[in-house]
Amino acid sequence: MSKKCKHLDQIKITTTDQHVCEDCVKIGDTWVHLRMCMLCGHVGCCDSSKNKHATKHFHQSSHPVMRSVEPGEEWIWCYVDEMIAGAVAA
């Protein structure tokens, strides 16, 4: 039986108009890709970025579910279950 994420019921926010990593902007740095926390809407940079602000947000907040906000990407990641947990409905 395949493992399923048990955190999708916590999702409160599915979209954002923000297309910058605010934490990188504050320190004058750049990012590679953006990820959005689906509980509070925080947008942070991905783990390919030097600062890894999306993962840092998870460690500070314990918010388990985030999604890519890159054009054409609809996947959802769960930090707790360490798996792609689903996709955002288009």
C-alpha positions, 0 to 999 in steps of 0.5 A: 500500500502506498503512503499518503500525506495526512496533511492536505486537510490543513490547506487554507491558501492555494494561490498567491499574487506574490512572485518574489521571495520576501526574505531574499528581497530583505537581504538583497539576494536572489532565488531560483524558484518560489514555493508557497506555504499552503497554510499561511501563504508565505512565499519563499525560495526553493532548496535549489536557492542558496537561502532555502527560505521555504524550508526554513519557513517550515522549520520555524512554523511547522506548516507541513504543506507547500506548493510550487508557484512556478508557471506550469507547476502544480505539485504540492510537497509535504515536508512531514511525509517528505513526498509529493502530496498531490497537485493543485486543481487548475 
